Amino acid sequence: MIDRNAIAEHNRSSELRLARDFEHLAEVMADDGVTTAECVMTKLTGFSLAAPSWALGTGGSRFGRFPIGGEPRTTEEKIDDVAVLHSLTGTVDAVSLHVPWDDPSDPAGLREYAQAQGIRFDAMNTNTFQDNPSTTDQGRISYKYGSLANSDPTVREAAIAHNKQVIDLGVALGSSALTVWLADGTNHPGQADHRDQFERVADGLHQIHEHLPEGWAMYTEHKPYEPAFYSTVNQDWGSSLLLAQAAGDKAYCLVDLGHHLPNTNIEQIVSRLAMVGRLGGFHFNDSKYGDDDLTTGSIRPFQLFLIFHELIRAGDGRLPELAYMIDQSHNIKDPLEDLIQSTEAITIAYAQAMLVDQAELSDAQNKNDAARAQQILQTAYRTDTRPLVAETRRRCGAAIDPLGVYRGVGYRERLIGQRGTSTVATGL
């Protein structure tokens, strides 16, 4: 852990400048009359993000992986790293496990360990895109040709059983949701029948859905390609919606910002799914060409702002209670530094979206005044909300400059000293 005294000491060196910047922004907001600084910070304080367990280690590509050292060796050490993120940001207070990359032998003990550090368990994630002896009938079956879409009923039954077991594990950990991402599809024309595959997946998701306890949710996650490059069963938001509807009332659609073809209007997708009551949550990242898993807000910050704007519109002025998680591949950066930067970008975009004059925007839209409507959005987007975000962190005991504190205390160096240079977090 990073000592609270170290955070407070680092904050003292930035408090005067922050106070000046915050006072100026608060005055500007008061003059605008859309909302107040205190109102925005109250909502920011209640915002919660989850970090995925697989993002706490170095990512890689199909060509190589270059570990940074000090990567978590156990699920407990992953929780340790999330706790550090929470102490620095005041926002990342949950971890999302991936089974069997994370497969605790003592769920009750792990839950107690996480609770002691103020960390909760977000949605559970299943894995049917790899052959794992613990989930593929001791290696006697294979997901090479798909899982829920497989033509072999024995394979489908194993995939369904794995999902049910992960739900049971989630119950023991205190989770309340299951995310299902499937690699099912084809790499060659004619390899499989599109309709047959889709109907098998729909049936499998329905069976998994029936195993959900009361109060649980299931998220269907779409992706246009990779690893199935010719056709993917759940390739877009429309397919995801159809699958969620087929699964049952507890099934919703999860939107991963990178899981779209270039230039897709993701904010419109968010609006459509919210409109029909099937928007379940997000995996935040960014993309330049495809599913790049880049730092959130590093490529398309305006799109991130527009997504939060749609969420606030859907929530009638408030952010809907959905699942919000960062999902990135940290190939070059220190994973914890990248997660800090993404958290900053997400909270900034959320704060900016709260500055939109919704009444004026609706009036401009109803009068078909495109220039005025754009100006209203741009005014909010171009407002530097960093002082709001930093002051929110300061008031909850987190860091004004999370990345500066992280580097200042040499946390990565400490991790390498404790865990070594050759540790590898579980995953691909």
C-alpha positions as CSV (number, residue, x, y, z in Angstrom):
1,M,0.0,0.0,0.0
2,I,1.0,3.6,-0.4
3,D,0.9,5.3,2.9
4,R,-1.8,8.0,3.4
5,N,0.8,10.3,4.9
6,A,2.8,10.1,1.7
7,I,-0.2,11.1,-0.3
8,A,-1.0,14.0,2.1
9,E,2.6,15.2,1.9
10,H,2.6,15.2,-1.9
11,N,-0.8,17.0,-1.9
12,R,0.6,19.8,0.2
13,S,3.0,20.8,-2.6
14,S,0.0,21.2,-5.0
15,E,-2.7,22.5,-2.8
16,L,-2.2,26.3,-3.4
17,R,-2.2,25.9,-7.2
18,L,-5.2,23.6,-7.1
19,A,-7.1,26.0,-4.8
20,R,-6.5,28.9,-7.3
21,D,-7.6,26.8,-10.3
22,F,-10.6,25.4,-8.5
23,E,-11.8,28.8,-7.3
24,H,-11.6,30.2,-10.9
25,L,-13.5,27.3,-12.4
26,A,-16.1,27.4,-9.7
27,E,-16.7,31.1,-10.4
28,V,-17.0,30.4,-14.2
29,M,-19.5,27.6,-13.5
30,A,-21.5,29.9,-11.2
31,D,-21.7,32.5,-13.9
32,D,-22.8,30.0,-16.5
33,G,-25.6,28.7,-14.2
34,V,-25.7,25.2,-15.6
35,T,-24.6,23.5,-12.4
36,T,-22.3,24.1,-9.5
37,A,-18.8,22.8,-8.7
38,E,-20.1,21.2,-5.5
39,C,-22.9,19.4,-7.4
40,V,-20.4,18.0,-9.9
41,M,-18.0,16.8,-7.2
42,T,-20.8,15.1,-5.3
43,K,-21.6,13.0,-8.3
44,L,-17.9,12.3,-9.0
45,T,-17.5,11.1,-5.4
46,G,-20.2,8.5,-6.0
47,F,-18.6,7.3,-9.3
48,S,-17.0,3.8,-9.1
49,L,-14.7,2.1,-11.6
50,A,-13.5,-1.5,-11.7
51,A,-10.1,-2.7,-12.9
52,P,-9.8,-6.1,-14.5
53,S,-7.4,-8.5,-13.0
54,W,-5.7,-9.2,-16.3
55,A,-4.9,-5.5,-16.8
56,L,-2.6,-5.5,-13.8
57,G,0.2,-7.2,-15.7
58,T,1.9,-6.4,-18.9
59,G,0.0,-7.0,-22.1
60,G,1.3,-8.4,-25.3
61,S,0.6,-9.1,-28.9
62,R,0.7,-12.2,-31.1
63,F,4.4,-11.5,-31.6
64,G,5.8,-10.9,-28.2
65,R,5.4,-9.8,-24.6
66,F,7.9,-7.7,-22.6
67,P,7.1,-7.9,-18.8
68,I,7.8,-4.9,-16.7
69,G,8.7,-6.7,-13.5
70,G,6.8,-6.7,-10.2
71,E,3.7,-8.1,-11.8
72,P,1.2,-9.7,-9.4
73,R,1.7,-13.4,-8.9
74,T,-1.6,-14.2,-7.2
75,T,-5.1,-12.9,-7.1
76,E,-4.3,-11.4,-3.6
77,E,-1.5,-9.4,-5.1
78,K,-3.8,-8.2,-7.9
79,I,-6.2,-7.0,-5.1
80,D,-3.2,-5.2,-3.5
81,D,-2.6,-3.3,-6.7
82,V,-6.2,-2.3,-7.1
83,A,-6.2,-1.1,-3.5
84,V,-3.2,1.1,-4.4
85,L,-5.2,2.5,-7.4
86,H,-8.1,3.2,-5.1
87,S,-5.9,5.0,-2.6
88,L,-4.5,7.2,-5.3
89,T,-7.6,7.9,-7.4
90,G,-10.5,7.4,-4.9
91,T,-12.4,5.9,-7.8
92,V,-11.1,2.4,-8.7
93,D,-12.6,0.4,-5.8
94,A,-13.4,-2.9,-7.5
95,V,-11.7,-5.8,-9.3
96,S,-13.1,-8.0,-12.1
97,L,-11.8,-11.6,-12.0
98,H,-11.3,-13.8,-15.0
99,V,-11.7,-17.5,-14.5
100,P,-9.6,-19.7,-14.8
101,W,-6.9,-17.1,-14.9
102,D,-8.1,-16.3,-11.4
103,D,-9.5,-19.4,-9.6
104,P,-9.3,-19.0,-5.9
105,S,-9.3,-22.1,-3.8
106,D,-10.7,-20.2,-0.8
107,P,-13.3,-17.8,-2.1
108,A,-14.5,-16.8,1.4
109,G,-10.9,-16.0,2.4
110,L,-10.3,-14.0,-0.7
111,R,-13.5,-12.1,-0.2
112,E,-12.4,-11.3,3.4
113,Y,-9.0,-10.2,2.1
114,A,-10.5,-7.8,-0.4
115,Q,-13.0,-6.4,2.0
116,A,-10.2,-5.6,4.4
117,Q,-8.7,-3.4,1.7
118,G,-11.9,-1.8,0.7
119,I,-12.1,-3.6,-2.6
120,R,-15.3,-5.3,-3.9
121,F,-15.7,-7.8,-6.7
122,D,-17.1,-6.5,-10.0
123,A,-18.5,-8.7,-12.8
124,M,-17.0,-12.2,-13.2
125,N,-15.6,-13.2,-16.6
126,T,-15.6,-16.6,-18.1
127,N,-13.0,-18.0,-20.6
128,T,-14.1,-20.3,-23.4
129,F,-11.6,-19.0,-26.0
130,Q,-8.8,-21.1,-24.6
131,D,-8.5,-24.8,-23.8
132,N,-8.0,-25.0,-20.1
133,P,-7.9,-28.5,-18.5
134,S,-10.0,-27.3,-15.5
135,T,-12.8,-26.1,-17.8
136,T,-12.6,-28.5,-20.8
137,D,-13.4,-31.8,-19.1
138,Q,-9.7,-32.3,-18.2
139,G,-8.6,-31.5,-21.7
140,R,-10.7,-34.1,-23.4
141,I,-12.7,-31.5,-25.4
142,S,-11.5,-28.3,-27.3
143,Y,-12.9,-24.9,-28.0
144,K,-10.9,-24.7,-31.3
145,Y,-14.1,-24.5,-33.3
146,G,-16.1,-22.5,-30.8
147,S,-17.8,-23.0,-27.4
148,L,-21.5,-22.1,-27.2
149,A,-21.7,-22.1,-31.0
150,N,-19.9,-25.4,-31.4
151,S,-21.6,-28.1,-33.4
152,D,-20.6,-30.7,-30.8
153,P,-23.2,-30.7,-28.0
154,T,-20.5,-32.0,-25.5
155,V,-18.4,-28.9,-26.1
156,R,-21.4,-26.7,-25.6
157,E,-22.4,-28.4,-22.4
158,A,-18.8,-27.9,-21.1
159,A,-19.0,-24.2,-21.9
160,I,-22.3,-23.8,-20.2
161,A,-21.1,-25.7,-17.1
162,H,-18.0,-23.5,-16.9
163,N,-20.2,-20.3,-16.9
164,K,-22.4,-21.8,-14.2
165,Q,-19.4,-22.6,-12.1
166,V,-18.1,-19.0,-12.4
167,I,-21.5,-17.7,-11.3
168,D,-21.3,-19.9,-8.2
169,L,-17.8,-18.6,-7.5
170,G,-19.1,-15.1,-8.0
171,V,-21.8,-15.6,-5.4
172,A,-19.2,-16.7,-2.9
173,L,-17.1,-13.6,-3.6
174,G,-20.0,-11.2,-3.4
175,S,-20.1,-10.4,-7.1
176,S,-23.5,-9.8,-8.8
177,A,-22.8,-10.0,-12.5
178,L,-21.4,-12.3,-15.3
179,T,-19.7,-11.0,-18.5
180,V,-19.8,-13.4,-21.4
181,W,-17.4,-12.6,-24.3
182,L,-17.2,-15.3,-26.9
183,A,-14.5,-15.9,-29.6
184,D,-17.1,-18.0,-31.5
185,G,-17.2,-17.5,-35.2
186,T,-15.5,-18.7,-38.4
187,N,-12.2,-17.9,-40.2
188,H,-13.3,-19.2,-43.7
189,P,-16.4,-18.8,-45.8
190,G,-18.6,-21.9,-45.6
191,Q,-16.9,-23.1,-42.4
192,A,-20.2,-23.1,-40.5
193,D,-23.8,-22.0,-40.9
194,H,-24.3,-18.5,-39.5
195,R,-27.8,-19.0,-38.3
196,D,-27.1,-22.4,-36.7
197,Q,-24.2,-20.8,-34.8
198,F,-26.2,-17.9,-33.6
199,E,-29.1,-20.0,-32.4
200,R,-26.8,-22.3,-30.5
201,V,-25.3,-19.4,-28.7
202,A,-28.7,-17.9,-27.9
203,D,-29.8,-21.2,-26.4
204,G,-26.6,-21.5,-24.4
205,L,-26.9,-18.0,-23.0
206,H,-30.5,-18.7,-22.0
207,Q,-29.4,-21.8,-20.1
208,I,-26.7,-19.8,-18.3
209,H,-29.2,-17.0,-17.6
210,E,-31.5,-19.5,-15.9
211,H,-28.6,-20.2,-13.4
212,L,-28.3,-16.5,-12.4
213,P,-29.3,-15.8,-8.8
214,E,-31.8,-13.1,-7.8
215,G,-30.2,-9.7,-8.2
216,W,-27.6,-10.8,-10.7
217,A,-27.1,-9.5,-14.3
218,M,-25.5,-11.0,-17.3
219,Y,-23.7,-9.0,-20.0
220,T,-23.3,-10.0,-23.6
221,E,-20.2,-8.4,-25.1
222,H,-19.8,-7.9,-28.9
223,K,-16.7,-7.7,-31.0
224,P,-16.5,-7.5,-34.8
225,Y,-13.4,-9.6,-35.3
226,E,-10.5,-11.3,-33.7
227,P,-9.9,-14.2,-33.3
228,A,-12.7,-15.1,-35.8
229,F,-11.7,-13.0,-38.8
230,Y,-14.4,-14.0,-41.3
231,S,-17.5,-14.0,-39.1
232,T,-18.1,-13.5,-35.4
233,V,-21.3,-14.7,-33.8
234,N,-21.7,-11.7,-31.6
235,Q,-20.2,-9.1,-34.0
236,D,-22.1,-5.9,-33.3
237,W,-24.6,-4.2,-30.9
238,G,-27.6,-5.5,-32.8
239,S,-26.4,-9.1,-32.4
240,S,-25.6,-8.5,-28.8
241,L,-29.1,-7.1,-28.2
242,L,-30.8,-10.1,-29.9
243,L,-28.7,-12.5,-27.7
244,A,-29.5,-10.5,-24.6
245,Q,-33.2,-10.6,-25.4
246,A,-33.0,-14.4,-26.1
247,A,-31.2,-15.0,-22.9
248,G,-33.7,-13.4,-20.6
249,D,-34.7,-10.3,-18.5
250,K,-31.4,-10.3,-16.5
251,A,-29.3,-10.0,-19.7
252,Y,-27.9,-6.7,-20.9
253,C,-25.4,-5.5,-23.5
254,L,-21.9,-4.5,-22.6
255,V,-20.1,-1.9,-24.7
256,D,-16.3,-2.2,-25.1
257,L,-15.2,1.1,-26.7
258,G,-12.5,-0.8,-28.8
259,H,-14.9,-3.5,-30.0
260,H,-16.1,-1.6,-33.0
261,L,-15.0,-1.0,-36.6
262,P,-13.2,2.3,-37.3
263,N,-15.3,5.4,-37.1
264,T,-18.3,3.7,-35.6
265,N,-20.7,6.1,-33.8
266,I,-20.5,4.5,-30.4
267,E,-22.4,7.2,-28.6
268,Q,-25.4,6.4,-30.9
269,I,-25.1,2.7,-29.9
270,V,-25.2,3.8,-26.3
271,S,-28.3,5.8,-26.9
272,R,-30.1,2.9,-28.7
273,L,-29.3,0.3,-26.0
274,A,-30.3,2.7,-23.2
275,M,-33.5,3.5,-25.1
276,V,-34.6,-0.2,-25.0
277,G,-33.4,-0.8,-21.4
278,R,-30.6,-3.2,-22.4
279,L,-27.5,-1.1,-21.7
280,G,-25.5,-3.0,-19.1
281,G,-22.1,-1.4,-18.8
282,F,-18.8,-0.5,-20.4
283,H,-15.2,-1.6,-20.9
284,F,-13.3,1.6,-21.3
285,N,-10.3,1.9,-23.6
286,D,-9.4,3.7,-26.8
287,S,-8.6,2.7,-30.4
288,K,-6.8,4.1,-33.4
289,Y,-7.3,1.4,-36.0
290,G,-9.2,-1.5,-34.4
291,D,-9.3,-3.2,-31.1
292,D,-6.1,-1.6,-30.0
293,D,-6.9,-1.5,-26.2
294,L,-5.1,1.9,-25.8
295,T,-5.3,4.2,-22.9
296,T,-8.8,5.5,-22.4
297,G,-9.2,9.0,-23.9
298,S,-5.8,9.0,-25.5
299,I,-7.1,9.0,-29.1
300,R,-10.8,10.1,-29.1
301,P,-11.4,12.1,-26.0
302,F,-14.4,13.9,-27.6
303,Q,-16.1,10.6,-28.3
304,L,-15.6,9.7,-24.6
305,F,-17.2,12.9,-23.7
306,L,-20.2,12.3,-26.0
307,I,-20.7,8.8,-24.6
308,F,-21.0,10.3,-21.1
309,H,-23.3,12.9,-22.4
310,E,-25.6,10.2,-23.8
311,L,-25.4,8.4,-20.4
312,I,-26.5,11.5,-18.6
313,R,-29.3,12.0,-21.0
314,A,-30.4,8.4,-20.5
315,G,-30.2,8.8,-16.7
316,D,-32.3,12.0,-16.8
317,G,-29.4,14.1,-15.5
318,R,-27.6,11.4,-13.5
319,L,-25.2,8.6,-14.5
320,P,-27.1,5.3,-14.8
321,E,-26.1,2.6,-12.4
322,L,-24.3,0.4,-14.8
323,A,-21.0,-1.6,-14.8
324,Y,-18.1,0.7,-15.5
325,M,-14.7,-1.0,-16.0
326,I,-11.4,-0.2,-17.6
327,D,-10.2,-2.9,-20.1
328,Q,-6.8,-2.3,-21.7
329,S,-3.7,-4.0,-22.8
330,H,-0.6,-2.3,-21.4
331,N,2.1,-3.4,-23.8
332,I,4.7,-0.6,-23.2
333,K,3.5,1.4,-20.2
334,D,3.5,0.4,-16.5
335,P,0.1,-1.1,-16.2
336,L,-0.7,0.8,-13.0
337,E,0.3,4.1,-14.6
338,D,-1.8,3.4,-17.6
339,L,-4.8,2.6,-15.3
340,I,-4.2,5.9,-13.4
341,Q,-4.2,7.9,-16.7
342,S,-7.4,6.2,-17.9
343,T,-9.2,6.9,-14.7
344,E,-8.3,10.5,-15.0
345,A,-9.6,10.7,-18.6
346,I,-12.9,9.0,-17.6
347,T,-13.6,11.2,-14.7
348,I,-12.7,14.3,-16.7
349,A,-15.1,13.3,-19.5
350,Y,-17.8,12.6,-16.9
351,A,-17.3,16.0,-15.3
352,Q,-17.4,17.7,-18.7
353,A,-20.6,16.0,-19.6
354,M,-22.3,17.3,-16.5
355,L,-21.6,20.9,-17.7
356,V,-23.8,20.5,-20.8
357,D,-26.8,22.8,-20.7
358,Q,-29.4,20.2,-21.4
359,A,-32.3,22.6,-21.6
360,E,-30.6,24.8,-24.1
361,L,-29.4,21.8,-26.1
362,S,-32.9,20.4,-26.4
363,D,-34.2,23.8,-27.5
364,A,-31.5,24.1,-30.1
365,Q,-32.2,20.6,-31.4
366,N,-36.0,21.2,-31.5
367,K,-35.3,24.3,-33.6
368,N,-32.9,22.5,-35.9
369,D,-30.1,24.9,-34.9
370,A,-27.1,22.8,-35.6
371,A,-24.5,25.5,-35.0
372,R,-25.9,26.4,-31.6
373,A,-26.3,22.8,-30.6
374,Q,-22.6,22.1,-31.5
375,Q,-21.5,25.2,-29.6
376,I,-23.3,24.1,-26.4
377,L,-21.5,20.7,-26.5
378,Q,-18.2,22.2,-27.4
379,T,-18.4,24.8,-24.6
380,A,-18.8,22.0,-22.0
381,Y,-16.1,19.8,-23.7
382,R,-13.5,22.6,-23.9
383,T,-13.9,23.4,-20.2
384,D,-10.9,22.3,-18.2
385,T,-12.5,20.1,-15.5
386,R,-9.2,18.8,-14.1
387,P,-9.5,21.1,-11.0
388,L,-12.9,19.6,-10.2
389,V,-11.6,16.1,-10.5
390,A,-8.4,16.8,-8.5
391,E,-10.3,18.6,-5.8
392,T,-12.7,15.7,-5.5
393,R,-9.8,13.4,-5.0
394,R,-8.2,15.7,-2.4
395,R,-11.4,15.8,-0.4
396,C,-11.7,12.1,-0.2
397,G,-8.1,11.6,0.9
398,A,-6.7,10.5,-2.5
399,A,-4.0,12.2,-4.5
400,I,-4.2,15.5,-6.3
401,D,-1.6,14.1,-8.8
402,P,-2.0,10.3,-8.6
403,L,0.8,9.6,-11.2
404,G,3.1,11.9,-9.5
405,V,2.6,10.2,-6.1
406,Y,3.0,6.8,-7.7
407,R,6.3,7.7,-9.2
408,G,7.4,9.8,-6.3
409,V,7.2,6.8,-3.8
410,G,8.9,4.5,-6.3
411,Y,6.0,2.0,-6.1
412,R,7.0,0.0,-9.2
413,E,10.5,-0.4,-7.9
414,R,9.1,-1.6,-4.6
415,L,7.0,-4.2,-6.4
416,I,10.0,-5.5,-8.3
417,G,11.9,-5.8,-5.0
418,Q,9.1,-7.8,-3.5
419,R,7.9,-9.9,-6.5
420,G,11.0,-10.0,-8.8
421,T,11.6,-9.2,-12.4
422,S,10.3,-12.4,-14.1
423,T,6.8,-12.7,-12.6
424,V,3.9,-13.0,-15.0
425,A,0.3,-12.1,-14.2
426,T,-2.1,-14.8,-15.3
427,G,-3.5,-14.5,-18.8
428,L,-2.7,-15.1,-22.4
